[in-house]
Amino acid sequence: MDSWGNRKVVDYRDWNETIDRSHELWDKTVKGVKDDYKKYSKAFGVQDVITKGFVDILKDRKKKHEAKKILAIAEHKYYKLFNPFLRLLGK
């Protein structure tokens, strides 16, 4: 809302920008601390339940075996870390 209480028009996003932000969100949160997902998710305007689940497992000290599997996926099949909807073509 603006200062007069009127609703502002929401700027539409470019689909490729959303995809890039999702990938950047993953890269920044894997290298950072557990709370980085929340911070960068808000900054990029992107929330992905699949990515959040992977980040939670990676940052959990009790799940080292699962974390190794996720890192192997990240190395060999990077696209599988993200929501399948990101592979759809957008206009």
mmCIF file as gemmi writes it, N, C-alpha and C atoms, coordinates in Angstrom:
data_model
loop_
_atom_site.group_PDB
_atom_site.id
_atom_site.type_symbol
_atom_site.label_atom_id
_atom_site.label_alt_id
_atom_site.label_comp_id
_atom_site.label_asym_id
_atom_site.label_entity_id
_atom_site.label_seq_id
_atom_site.pdbx_PDB_ins_code
_atom_site.Cartn_x
_atom_site.Cartn_y
_atom_site.Cartn_z
_atom_site.occupancy
_atom_site.B_iso_or_equiv
_atom_site.pdbx_formal_charge
_atom_site.auth_seq_id
_atom_site.auth_asym_id
_atom_site.pdbx_PDB_model_num
ATOM 1 N N . MET Axp A 1 ? 0.833 -1.178 0 1 0 ? 1 A 1
ATOM 2 C CA . MET Axp A 1 ? 0 0 0 1 0 ? 1 A 1
ATOM 3 C C . MET Axp A 1 ? 0.88 1.244 0 1 0 ? 1 A 1
ATOM 4 N N . ASP Axp A 2 ? 0.364 2.257 -0.631 1 0 ? 2 A 1
ATOM 5 C CA . ASP Axp A 2 ? 1.101 3.509 -0.637 1 0 ? 2 A 1
ATOM 6 C C . ASP Axp A 2 ? 0.729 4.335 0.602 1 0 ? 2 A 1
ATOM 7 N N . SER Axp A 3 ? 1.26 5.539 0.686 1 0 ? 3 A 1
ATOM 8 C CA . SER Axp A 3 ? 1.031 6.369 1.875 1 0 ? 3 A 1
ATOM 9 C C . SER Axp A 3 ? -0.424 6.808 2.025 1 0 ? 3 A 1
ATOM 10 N N . TRP Axp A 4 ? -1.209 6.703 0.957 1 0 ? 4 A 1
ATOM 11 C CA . TRP Axp A 4 ? -2.624 7.076 1.004 1 0 ? 4 A 1
ATOM 12 C C . TRP Axp A 4 ? -3.529 5.886 1.327 1 0 ? 4 A 1
ATOM 13 N N . GLY Axp A 5 ? -2.951 4.72 1.492 1 0 ? 5 A 1
ATOM 14 C CA . GLY Axp A 5 ? -3.746 3.532 1.799 1 0 ? 5 A 1
ATOM 15 C C . GLY Axp A 5 ? -4.254 2.803 0.575 1 0 ? 5 A 1
ATOM 16 N N . ASN Axp A 6 ? -3.824 3.228 -0.603 1 0 ? 6 A 1
ATOM 17 C CA . ASN Axp A 6 ? -4.228 2.555 -1.836 1 0 ? 6 A 1
ATOM 18 C C . ASN Axp A 6 ? -3.314 1.371 -2.112 1 0 ? 6 A 1
ATOM 19 N N . ARG Axp A 7 ? -3.905 0.347 -2.688 1 0 ? 7 A 1
ATOM 20 C CA . ARG Axp A 7 ? -3.093 -0.816 -3.039 1 0 ? 7 A 1
ATOM 21 C C . ARG Axp A 7 ? -2.192 -0.486 -4.22 1 0 ? 7 A 1
ATOM 22 N N . LYS Axp A 8 ? -0.947 -0.942 -4.127 1 0 ? 8 A 1
ATOM 23 C CA . LYS Axp A 8 ? -0.017 -0.764 -5.234 1 0 ? 8 A 1
ATOM 24 C C . LYS Axp A 8 ? -0.123 -1.969 -6.16 1 0 ? 8 A 1
ATOM 25 N N . VAL Axp A 9 ? 0.178 -1.75 -7.4 1 0 ? 9 A 1
ATOM 26 C CA . VAL Axp A 9 ? 0.195 -2.834 -8.373 1 0 ? 9 A 1
ATOM 27 C C . VAL Axp A 9 ? 1.471 -3.638 -8.16 1 0 ? 9 A 1
ATOM 28 N N . VAL Axp A 10 ? 1.327 -4.944 -8.108 1 0 ? 10 A 1
ATOM 29 C CA . VAL Axp A 10 ? 2.472 -5.823 -7.91 1 0 ? 10 A 1
ATOM 30 C C . VAL Axp A 10 ? 3.187 -5.995 -9.244 1 0 ? 10 A 1
ATOM 31 N N . ASP Axp A 11 ? 4.494 -5.827 -9.227 1 0 ? 11 A 1
ATOM 32 C CA . ASP Axp A 11 ? 5.276 -6.055 -10.441 1 0 ? 11 A 1
ATOM 33 C C . ASP Axp A 11 ? 5.357 -7.552 -10.703 1 0 ? 11 A 1
ATOM 34 N N . TYR Axp A 12 ? 5.062 -7.932 -11.927 1 0 ? 12 A 1
ATOM 35 C CA . TYR Axp A 12 ? 5.17 -9.336 -12.285 1 0 ? 12 A 1
ATOM 36 C C . TYR Axp A 12 ? 6.627 -9.695 -12.462 1 0 ? 12 A 1
ATOM 37 N N . ARG Axp A 13 ? 6.96 -10.92 -12.103 1 0 ? 13 A 1
ATOM 38 C CA . ARG Axp A 13 ? 8.338 -11.373 -12.206 1 0 ? 13 A 1
ATOM 39 C C . ARG Axp A 13 ? 8.56 -12.115 -13.508 1 0 ? 13 A 1
ATOM 40 N N . ASP Axp A 14 ? 9.793 -12.107 -13.902 1 0 ? 14 A 1
ATOM 41 C CA . ASP Axp A 14 ? 10.208 -12.902 -15.042 1 0 ? 14 A 1
ATOM 42 C C . ASP Axp A 14 ? 10.496 -14.315 -14.534 1 0 ? 14 A 1
ATOM 43 N N . TRP Axp A 15 ? 9.994 -15.32 -15.232 1 0 ? 15 A 1
ATOM 44 C CA . TRP Axp A 15 ? 10.142 -16.704 -14.788 1 0 ? 15 A 1
ATOM 45 C C . TRP Axp A 15 ? 11.611 -17.097 -14.694 1 0 ? 15 A 1
ATOM 46 N N . ASN Axp A 16 ? 12.422 -16.678 -15.657 1 0 ? 16 A 1
ATOM 47 C CA . ASN Axp A 16 ? 13.848 -17.004 -15.619 1 0 ? 16 A 1
ATOM 48 C C . ASN Axp A 16 ? 14.527 -16.387 -14.401 1 0 ? 16 A 1
ATOM 49 N N . GLU Axp A 17 ? 14.067 -15.223 -14.001 1 0 ? 17 A 1
ATOM 50 C CA . GLU Axp A 17 ? 14.61 -14.584 -12.799 1 0 ? 17 A 1
ATOM 51 C C . GLU Axp A 17 ? 14.273 -15.409 -11.551 1 0 ? 17 A 1
ATOM 52 N N . THR Axp A 18 ? 13.064 -15.947 -11.499 1 0 ? 18 A 1
ATOM 53 C CA . THR Axp A 18 ? 12.667 -16.788 -10.368 1 0 ? 18 A 1
ATOM 54 C C . THR Axp A 18 ? 13.531 -18.041 -10.305 1 0 ? 18 A 1
ATOM 55 N N . ILE Axp A 19 ? 13.786 -18.64 -11.452 1 0 ? 19 A 1
ATOM 56 C CA . ILE Axp A 19 ? 14.635 -19.832 -11.506 1 0 ? 19 A 1
ATOM 57 C C . ILE Axp A 19 ? 16.045 -19.493 -11.037 1 0 ? 19 A 1
ATOM 58 N N . ASP Axp A 20 ? 16.596 -18.4 -11.537 1 0 ? 20 A 1
ATOM 59 C CA . ASP Axp A 20 ? 17.945 -17.983 -11.135 1 0 ? 20 A 1
ATOM 60 C C . ASP Axp A 20 ? 18.019 -17.695 -9.638 1 0 ? 20 A 1
ATOM 61 N N . ARG Axp A 21 ? 16.993 -17.05 -9.116 1 0 ? 21 A 1
ATOM 62 C CA . ARG Axp A 21 ? 16.976 -16.754 -7.681 1 0 ? 21 A 1
ATOM 63 C C . ARG Axp A 21 ? 16.884 -18.033 -6.852 1 0 ? 21 A 1
ATOM 64 N N . SER Axp A 22 ? 16.146 -19.012 -7.331 1 0 ? 22 A 1
ATOM 65 C CA . SER Axp A 22 ? 16.048 -20.287 -6.616 1 0 ? 22 A 1
ATOM 66 C C . SER Axp A 22 ? 17.402 -20.975 -6.558 1 0 ? 22 A 1
ATOM 67 N N . HIS Axp A 23 ? 18.128 -20.946 -7.667 1 0 ? 23 A 1
ATOM 68 C CA . HIS Axp A 23 ? 19.459 -21.556 -7.695 1 0 ? 23 A 1
ATOM 69 C C . HIS Axp A 23 ? 20.434 -20.785 -6.809 1 0 ? 23 A 1
ATOM 70 N N . GLU Axp A 24 ? 20.34 -19.477 -6.847 1 0 ? 24 A 1
ATOM 71 C CA . GLU Axp A 24 ? 21.212 -18.653 -6.005 1 0 ? 24 A 1
ATOM 72 C C . GLU Axp A 24 ? 20.894 -18.86 -4.521 1 0 ? 24 A 1
ATOM 73 N N . LEU Axp A 25 ? 19.622 -19.03 -4.215 1 0 ? 25 A 1
ATOM 74 C CA . LEU Axp A 25 ? 19.208 -19.314 -2.835 1 0 ? 25 A 1
ATOM 75 C C . LEU Axp A 25 ? 19.873 -20.594 -2.346 1 0 ? 25 A 1
ATOM 76 N N . TRP Axp A 26 ? 19.86 -21.628 -3.175 1 0 ? 26 A 1
ATOM 77 C CA . TRP Axp A 26 ? 20.502 -22.894 -2.812 1 0 ? 26 A 1
ATOM 78 C C . TRP Axp A 26 ? 21.999 -22.689 -2.586 1 0 ? 26 A 1
ATOM 79 N N . ASP Axp A 27 ? 22.665 -22.043 -3.523 1 0 ? 27 A 1
ATOM 80 C CA . ASP Axp A 27 ? 24.114 -21.856 -3.424 1 0 ? 27 A 1
ATOM 81 C C . ASP Axp A 27 ? 24.507 -21.093 -2.161 1 0 ? 27 A 1
ATOM 82 N N . LYS Axp A 28 ? 23.769 -20.055 -1.845 1 0 ? 28 A 1
ATOM 83 C CA . LYS Axp A 28 ? 24.111 -19.245 -0.671 1 0 ? 28 A 1
ATOM 84 C C . LYS Axp A 28 ? 23.812 -19.976 0.637 1 0 ? 28 A 1
ATOM 85 N N . THR Axp A 29 ? 22.734 -20.742 0.685 1 0 ? 29 A 1
ATOM 86 C CA . THR Axp A 29 ? 22.38 -21.396 1.944 1 0 ? 29 A 1
ATOM 87 C C . THR Axp A 29 ? 23.231 -22.626 2.215 1 0 ? 29 A 1
ATOM 88 N N . VAL Axp A 30 ? 23.694 -23.296 1.181 1 0 ? 30 A 1
ATOM 89 C CA . VAL Axp A 30 ? 24.549 -24.463 1.391 1 0 ? 30 A 1
ATOM 90 C C . VAL Axp A 30 ? 25.888 -24.033 1.972 1 0 ? 30 A 1
ATOM 91 N N . LYS Axp A 31 ? 26.387 -22.91 1.508 1 0 ? 31 A 1
ATOM 92 C CA . LYS Axp A 31 ? 27.687 -22.43 1.971 1 0 ? 31 A 1
ATOM 93 C C . LYS Axp A 31 ? 27.606 -21.685 3.296 1 0 ? 31 A 1
ATOM 94 N N . GLY Axp A 32 ? 26.412 -21.284 3.698 1 0 ? 32 A 1
ATOM 95 C CA . GLY Axp A 32 ? 26.257 -20.469 4.901 1 0 ? 32 A 1
ATOM 96 C C . GLY Axp A 32 ? 25.777 -21.268 6.097 1 0 ? 32 A 1
ATOM 97 N N . VAL Axp A 33 ? 25.155 -20.57 7.023 1 0 ? 33 A 1
ATOM 98 C CA . VAL Axp A 33 ? 24.625 -21.189 8.234 1 0 ? 33 A 1
ATOM 99 C C . VAL Axp A 33 ? 23.149 -21.511 8.044 1 0 ? 33 A 1
ATOM 100 N N . LYS Axp A 34 ? 22.581 -22.234 9 1 0 ? 34 A 1
ATOM 101 C CA . LYS Axp A 34 ? 21.208 -22.72 8.876 1 0 ? 34 A 1
ATOM 102 C C . LYS Axp A 34 ? 20.191 -21.592 8.685 1 0 ? 34 A 1
ATOM 103 N N . ASP Axp A 35 ? 20.374 -20.483 9.351 1 0 ? 35 A 1
ATOM 104 C CA . ASP Axp A 35 ? 19.412 -19.383 9.267 1 0 ? 35 A 1
ATOM 105 C C . ASP Axp A 35 ? 19.518 -18.579 7.969 1 0 ? 35 A 1
ATOM 106 N N . ASP Axp A 36 ? 20.523 -18.859 7.154 1 0 ? 36 A 1
ATOM 107 C CA . ASP Axp A 36 ? 20.671 -18.137 5.891 1 0 ? 36 A 1
ATOM 108 C C . ASP Axp A 36 ? 19.512 -18.401 4.943 1 0 ? 36 A 1
ATOM 109 N N . TYR Axp A 37 ? 18.897 -19.592 5.008 1 0 ? 37 A 1
ATOM 110 C CA . TYR Axp A 37 ? 17.771 -19.879 4.117 1 0 ? 37 A 1
ATOM 111 C C . TYR Axp A 37 ? 16.657 -18.86 4.329 1 0 ? 37 A 1
ATOM 112 N N . LYS Axp A 38 ? 16.33 -18.618 5.581 1 0 ? 38 A 1
ATOM 113 C CA . LYS Axp A 38 ? 15.244 -17.683 5.893 1 0 ? 38 A 1
ATOM 114 C C . LYS Axp A 38 ? 15.587 -16.272 5.408 1 0 ? 38 A 1
ATOM 115 N N . LYS Axp A 39 ? 16.829 -15.86 5.653 1 0 ? 39 A 1
ATOM 116 C CA . LYS Axp A 39 ? 17.268 -14.511 5.278 1 0 ? 39 A 1
ATOM 117 C C . LYS Axp A 39 ? 17.252 -14.322 3.758 1 0 ? 39 A 1
ATOM 118 N N . TYR Axp A 40 ? 17.869 -15.241 3.028 1 0 ? 40 A 1
ATOM 119 C CA . TYR Axp A 40 ? 17.952 -15.099 1.575 1 0 ? 40 A 1
ATOM 120 C C . TYR Axp A 40 ? 16.616 -15.372 0.894 1 0 ? 40 A 1
ATOM 121 N N . SER Axp A 41 ? 15.8 -16.223 1.478 1 0 ? 41 A 1
ATOM 122 C CA . SER Axp A 41 ? 14.478 -16.485 0.919 1 0 ? 41 A 1
ATOM 123 C C . SER Axp A 41 ? 13.645 -15.206 0.897 1 0 ? 41 A 1
ATOM 124 N N . LYS Axp A 42 ? 13.721 -14.451 1.969 1 0 ? 42 A 1
ATOM 125 C CA . LYS Axp A 42 ? 13.002 -13.169 2.022 1 0 ? 42 A 1
ATOM 126 C C . LYS Axp A 42 ? 13.628 -12.154 1.068 1 0 ? 42 A 1
ATOM 127 N N . ALA Axp A 43 ? 14.947 -12.131 1.008 1 0 ? 43 A 1
ATOM 128 C CA . ALA Axp A 43 ? 15.629 -11.161 0.147 1 0 ? 43 A 1
ATOM 129 C C . ALA Axp A 43 ? 15.341 -11.416 -1.333 1 0 ? 43 A 1
ATOM 130 N N . PHE Axp A 44 ? 15.285 -12.695 -1.729 1 0 ? 44 A 1
ATOM 131 C CA . PHE Axp A 44 ? 15.051 -13.044 -3.131 1 0 ? 44 A 1
ATOM 132 C C . PHE Axp A 44 ? 13.57 -13.163 -3.465 1 0 ? 44 A 1
ATOM 133 N N . GLY Axp A 45 ? 12.723 -13.23 -2.456 1 0 ? 45 A 1
ATOM 134 C CA . GLY Axp A 45 ? 11.297 -13.395 -2.706 1 0 ? 45 A 1
ATOM 135 C C . GLY Axp A 45 ? 10.953 -14.771 -3.226 1 0 ? 45 A 1
ATOM 136 N N . VAL Axp A 46 ? 11.713 -15.777 -2.798 1 0 ? 46 A 1
ATOM 137 C CA . VAL Axp A 46 ? 11.521 -17.146 -3.277 1 0 ? 46 A 1
ATOM 138 C C . VAL Axp A 46 ? 11.416 -18.075 -2.077 1 0 ? 46 A 1
ATOM 139 N N . GLN Axp A 47 ? 10.406 -18.946 -2.104 1 0 ? 47 A 1
ATOM 140 C CA . GLN Axp A 47 ? 10.294 -19.98 -1.079 1 0 ? 47 A 1
ATOM 141 C C . GLN Axp A 47 ? 10.052 -21.307 -1.772 1 0 ? 47 A 1
ATOM 142 N N . ASP Axp A 48 ? 10.87 -22.282 -1.463 1 0 ? 48 A 1
ATOM 143 C CA . ASP Axp A 48 ? 10.748 -23.599 -2.063 1 0 ? 48 A 1
ATOM 144 C C . ASP Axp A 48 ? 10.843 -24.637 -0.957 1 0 ? 48 A 1
ATOM 145 N N . VAL Axp A 49 ? 9.79 -25.393 -0.778 1 0 ? 49 A 1
ATOM 146 C CA . VAL Axp A 49 ? 9.733 -26.387 0.295 1 0 ? 49 A 1
ATOM 147 C C . VAL Axp A 49 ? 10.772 -27.479 0.08 1 0 ? 49 A 1
ATOM 148 N N . ILE Axp A 50 ? 11.009 -27.856 -1.161 1 0 ? 50 A 1
ATOM 149 C CA . ILE Axp A 50 ? 11.982 -28.911 -1.453 1 0 ? 50 A 1
ATOM 150 C C . ILE Axp A 50 ? 13.384 -28.454 -1.074 1 0 ? 50 A 1
ATOM 151 N N . THR Axp A 51 ? 13.756 -27.273 -1.495 1 0 ? 51 A 1
ATOM 152 C CA . THR Axp A 51 ? 15.076 -26.74 -1.155 1 0 ? 51 A 1
ATOM 153 C C . THR Axp A 51 ? 15.224 -26.584 0.352 1 0 ? 51 A 1
ATOM 154 N N . LYS Axp A 52 ? 14.191 -26.095 1.01 1 0 ? 52 A 1
ATOM 155 C CA . LYS Axp A 52 ? 14.245 -25.93 2.469 1 0 ? 52 A 1
ATOM 156 C C . LYS Axp A 52 ? 14.446 -27.269 3.153 1 0 ? 52 A 1
ATOM 157 N N . GLY Axp A 53 ? 13.776 -28.303 2.675 1 0 ? 53 A 1
ATOM 158 C CA . GLY Axp A 53 ? 13.946 -29.637 3.252 1 0 ? 53 A 1
ATOM 159 C C . GLY Axp A 53 ? 15.376 -30.132 3.119 1 0 ? 53 A 1
ATOM 160 N N . PHE Axp A 54 ? 15.962 -29.938 1.945 1 0 ? 54 A 1
ATOM 161 C CA . PHE Axp A 54 ? 17.353 -30.343 1.74 1 0 ? 54 A 1
ATOM 162 C C . PHE Axp A 54 ? 18.298 -29.548 2.633 1 0 ? 54 A 1
ATOM 163 N N . VAL Axp A 55 ? 18.074 -28.262 2.75 1 0 ? 55 A 1
ATOM 164 C CA . VAL Axp A 55 ? 18.931 -27.416 3.595 1 0 ? 55 A 1
ATOM 165 C C . VAL Axp A 55 ? 18.817 -27.845 5.052 1 0 ? 55 A 1
ATOM 166 N N . ASP Axp A 56 ? 17.603 -28.138 5.505 1 0 ? 56 A 1
ATOM 167 C CA . ASP Axp A 56 ? 17.417 -28.584 6.891 1 0 ? 56 A 1
ATOM 168 C C . ASP Axp A 56 ? 18.187 -29.869 7.165 1 0 ? 56 A 1
ATOM 169 N N . ILE Axp A 57 ? 18.167 -30.791 6.216 1 0 ? 57 A 1
ATOM 170 C CA . ILE Axp A 57 ? 18.912 -32.043 6.389 1 0 ? 57 A 1
ATOM 171 C C . ILE Axp A 57 ? 20.412 -31.772 6.386 1 0 ? 57 A 1
ATOM 172 N N . LEU Axp A 58 ? 20.874 -30.923 5.472 1 0 ? 58 A 1
ATOM 173 C CA . LEU Axp A 58 ? 22.307 -30.619 5.401 1 0 ? 58 A 1
ATOM 174 C C . LEU Axp A 58 ? 22.827 -29.978 6.679 1 0 ? 58 A 1
ATOM 175 N N . LYS Axp A 59 ? 22.015 -29.151 7.295 1 0 ? 59 A 1
ATOM 176 C CA . LYS Axp A 59 ? 22.459 -28.421 8.478 1 0 ? 59 A 1
ATOM 177 C C . LYS Axp A 59 ? 22.223 -29.189 9.782 1 0 ? 59 A 1
ATOM 178 N N . ASP Axp A 60 ? 21.593 -30.359 9.701 1 0 ? 60 A 1
ATOM 179 C CA . ASP Axp A 60 ? 21.336 -31.181 10.889 1 0 ? 60 A 1
ATOM 180 C C . ASP Axp A 60 ? 22.535 -32.099 11.126 1 0 ? 60 A 1
ATOM 181 N N . ARG Axp A 61 ? 23.171 -31.954 12.249 1 0 ? 61 A 1
ATOM 182 C CA . ARG Axp A 61 ? 24.382 -32.728 12.546 1 0 ? 61 A 1
ATOM 183 C C . ARG Axp A 61 ? 24.108 -34.224 12.701 1 0 ? 61 A 1
ATOM 184 N N . LYS Axp A 62 ? 22.88 -34.586 12.988 1 0 ? 62 A 1
ATOM 185 C CA . LYS Axp A 62 ? 22.53 -35.997 13.18 1 0 ? 62 A 1
ATOM 186 C C . LYS Axp A 62 ? 22.265 -36.721 11.86 1 0 ? 62 A 1
ATOM 187 N N . LYS Axp A 63 ? 22.205 -36.001 10.77 1 0 ? 63 A 1
ATOM 188 C CA . LYS Axp A 63 ? 21.849 -36.599 9.481 1 0 ? 63 A 1
ATOM 189 C C . LYS Axp A 63 ? 22.995 -36.483 8.476 1 0 ? 63 A 1
ATOM 190 N N . LYS Axp A 64 ? 24.181 -36.869 8.894 1 0 ? 64 A 1
ATOM 191 C CA . LYS Axp A 64 ? 25.355 -36.744 8.031 1 0 ? 64 A 1
ATOM 192 C C . LYS Axp A 64 ? 25.284 -37.666 6.819 1 0 ? 64 A 1
ATOM 193 N N . HIS Axp A 65 ? 24.71 -38.87 7.008 1 0 ? 65 A 1
ATOM 194 C CA . HIS Axp A 65 ? 24.61 -39.819 5.897 1 0 ? 65 A 1
ATOM 195 C C . HIS Axp A 65 ? 23.7 -39.264 4.795 1 0 ? 65 A 1
ATOM 196 N N . GLU Axp A 66 ? 22.555 -38.71 5.202 1 0 ? 66 A 1
ATOM 197 C CA . GLU Axp A 66 ? 21.636 -38.125 4.226 1 0 ? 66 A 1
ATOM 198 C C . GLU Axp A 66 ? 22.256 -36.892 3.565 1 0 ? 66 A 1
ATOM 199 N N . ALA Axp A 67 ? 23.025 -36.136 4.338 1 0 ? 67 A 1
ATOM 200 C CA . ALA Axp A 67 ? 23.675 -34.94 3.795 1 0 ? 67 A 1
ATOM 201 C C . ALA Axp A 67 ? 24.653 -35.311 2.681 1 0 ? 67 A 1
ATOM 202 N N . LYS Axp A 68 ? 25.363 -36.417 2.85 1 0 ? 68 A 1
ATOM 203 C CA . LYS Axp A 68 ? 26.294 -36.871 1.808 1 0 ? 68 A 1
ATOM 204 C C . LYS Axp A 68 ? 25.542 -37.211 0.527 1 0 ? 68 A 1
ATOM 205 N N . LYS Axp A 69 ? 24.375 -37.817 0.666 1 0 ? 69 A 1
ATOM 206 C CA . LYS Axp A 69 ? 23.568 -38.156 -0.512 1 0 ? 69 A 1
ATOM 207 C C . LYS Axp A 69 ? 23.093 -36.894 -1.226 1 0 ? 69 A 1
ATOM 208 N N . ILE Axp A 70 ? 22.676 -35.908 -0.457 1 0 ? 70 A 1
ATOM 209 C CA . ILE Axp A 70 ? 22.208 -34.65 -1.05 1 0 ? 70 A 1
ATOM 210 C C . ILE Axp A 70 ? 23.352 -33.949 -1.777 1 0 ? 70 A 1
ATOM 211 N N . LEU Axp A 71 ? 24.523 -33.941 -1.187 1 0 ? 71 A 1
ATOM 212 C CA . LEU Axp A 71 ? 25.669 -33.308 -1.839 1 0 ? 71 A 1
ATOM 213 C C . LEU Axp A 71 ? 26.066 -34.055 -3.109 1 0 ? 71 A 1
ATOM 214 N N . ALA Axp A 72 ? 25.887 -35.383 -3.122 1 0 ? 72 A 1
ATOM 215 C CA . ALA Axp A 72 ? 26.151 -36.158 -4.336 1 0 ? 72 A 1
ATOM 216 C C . ALA Axp A 72 ? 25.155 -35.784 -5.435 1 0 ? 72 A 1
ATOM 217 N N . ILE Axp A 73 ? 23.895 -35.606 -5.058 1 0 ? 73 A 1
ATOM 218 C CA . ILE Axp A 73 ? 22.892 -35.16 -6.03 1 0 ? 73 A 1
ATOM 219 C C . ILE Axp A 73 ? 23.269 -33.777 -6.553 1 0 ? 73 A 1
ATOM 220 N N . ALA Axp A 74 ? 23.699 -32.914 -5.661 1 0 ? 74 A 1
ATOM 221 C CA . ALA Axp A 74 ? 24.074 -31.553 -6.06 1 0 ? 74 A 1
ATOM 222 C C . ALA Axp A 74 ? 25.232 -31.567 -7.054 1 0 ? 74 A 1
ATOM 223 N N . GLU Axp A 75 ? 26.108 -32.538 -6.911 1 0 ? 75 A 1
ATOM 224 C CA . GLU Axp A 75 ? 27.269 -32.612 -7.784 1 0 ? 75 A 1
ATOM 225 C C . GLU Axp A 75 ? 26.936 -33.209 -9.148 1 0 ? 75 A 1
ATOM 226 N N . HIS Axp A 76 ? 26.067 -34.227 -9.176 1 0 ? 76 A 1
ATOM 227 C CA . HIS Axp A 76 ? 25.821 -34.959 -10.419 1 0 ? 76 A 1
ATOM 228 C C . HIS Axp A 76 ? 24.499 -34.632 -11.107 1 0 ? 76 A 1
ATOM 229 N N . LYS Axp A 77 ? 23.463 -34.343 -10.334 1 0 ? 77 A 1
ATOM 230 C CA . LYS Axp A 77 ? 22.142 -34.058 -10.909 1 0 ? 77 A 1
ATOM 231 C C . LYS Axp A 77 ? 21.555 -32.827 -10.231 1 0 ? 77 A 1
ATOM 232 N N . TYR Axp A 78 ? 22.206 -31.71 -10.445 1 0 ? 78 A 1
ATOM 233 C CA . TYR Axp A 78 ? 21.872 -30.445 -9.777 1 0 ? 78 A 1
ATOM 234 C C . TYR Axp A 78 ? 20.394 -30.093 -9.91 1 0 ? 78 A 1
ATOM 235 N N . TYR Axp A 79 ? 19.81 -30.321 -11.07 1 0 ? 79 A 1
ATOM 236 C CA . TYR Axp A 79 ? 18.418 -29.939 -11.319 1 0 ? 79 A 1
ATOM 237 C C . TYR Axp A 79 ? 17.436 -30.682 -10.423 1 0 ? 79 A 1
ATOM 238 N N . LYS Axp A 80 ? 17.812 -31.837 -9.889 1 0 ? 80 A 1
ATOM 239 C CA . LYS Axp A 80 ? 16.907 -32.612 -9.04 1 0 ? 80 A 1
ATOM 240 C C . LYS Axp A 80 ? 16.757 -32.029 -7.635 1 0 ? 80 A 1
ATOM 241 N N . LEU Axp A 81 ? 17.566 -31.053 -7.301 1 0 ? 81 A 1
ATOM 242 C CA . LEU Axp A 81 ? 17.48 -30.415 -5.987 1 0 ? 81 A 1
ATOM 243 C C . LEU Axp A 81 ? 16.318 -29.437 -5.892 1 0 ? 81 A 1
ATOM 244 N N . PHE Axp A 82 ? 15.739 -29.093 -7.023 1 0 ? 82 A 1
ATOM 245 C CA . PHE Axp A 82 ? 14.747 -28.027 -7.066 1 0 ? 82 A 1
ATOM 246 C C . PHE Axp A 82 ? 13.373 -28.558 -7.433 1 0 ? 82 A 1
ATOM 247 N N . ASN Axp A 83 ? 12.399 -27.759 -7.137 1 0 ? 83 A 1
ATOM 248 C CA . ASN Axp A 83 ? 11.024 -28.083 -7.458 1 0 ? 83 A 1
ATOM 249 C C . ASN Axp A 83 ? 10.897 -28.339 -8.962 1 0 ? 83 A 1
ATOM 250 N N . PRO Axp A 84 ? 10.223 -29.425 -9.365 1 0 ? 84 A 1
ATOM 251 C CA . PRO Axp A 84 ? 10.075 -29.725 -10.795 1 0 ? 84 A 1
ATOM 252 C C . PRO Axp A 84 ? 9.388 -28.607 -11.588 1 0 ? 84 A 1
ATOM 253 N N . PHE Axp A 85 ? 8.601 -27.79 -10.943 1 0 ? 85 A 1
ATOM 254 C CA . PHE Axp A 85 ? 7.94 -26.684 -11.636 1 0 ? 85 A 1
ATOM 255 C C . PHE Axp A 85 ? 8.944 -25.692 -12.222 1 0 ? 85 A 1
ATOM 256 N N . LEU Axp A 86 ? 10.148 -25.649 -11.67 1 0 ? 86 A 1
ATOM 257 C CA . LEU Axp A 86 ? 11.152 -24.724 -12.196 1 0 ? 86 A 1
ATOM 258 C C . LEU Axp A 86 ? 11.634 -25.134 -13.583 1 0 ? 86 A 1
ATOM 259 N N . ARG Axp A 87 ? 11.359 -26.381 -13.979 1 0 ? 87 A 1
ATOM 260 C CA . ARG Axp A 87 ? 11.766 -26.841 -15.308 1 0 ? 87 A 1
ATOM 261 C C . ARG Axp A 87 ? 10.718 -26.536 -16.378 1 0 ? 87 A 1
ATOM 262 N N . LEU Axp A 88 ? 9.573 -26.002 -15.966 1 0 ? 88 A 1
ATOM 263 C CA . LEU Axp A 88 ? 8.543 -25.636 -16.933 1 0 ? 88 A 1
ATOM 264 C C . LEU Axp A 88 ? 8.944 -24.37 -17.678 1 0 ? 88 A 1
ATOM 265 N N . LEU Axp A 89 ? 8.512 -24.291 -18.906 1 0 ? 89 A 1
ATOM 266 C CA . LEU Axp A 89 ? 8.793 -23.093 -19.694 1 0 ? 89 A 1
ATOM 267 C C . LEU Axp A 89 ? 7.813 -22.003 -19.311 1 0 ? 89 A 1
ATOM 268 N N . GLY Axp A 90 ? 8.303 -20.819 -19.153 1 0 ? 90 A 1
ATOM 269 C CA . GLY Axp A 90 ? 7.434 -19.696 -18.794 1 0 ? 90 A 1
ATOM 270 C C . GLY Axp A 90 ? 7.547 -18.582 -19.815 1 0 ? 90 A 1
ATOM 271 N N . LYS Axp A 91 ? 6.584 -17.712 -19.797 1 0 ? 91 A 1
ATOM 272 C CA . LYS Axp A 91 ? 6.613 -16.575 -20.727 1 0 ? 91 A 1
ATOM 273 C C . LYS Axp A 91 ? 6.742 -15.298 -19.955 1 0 ? 91 A 1
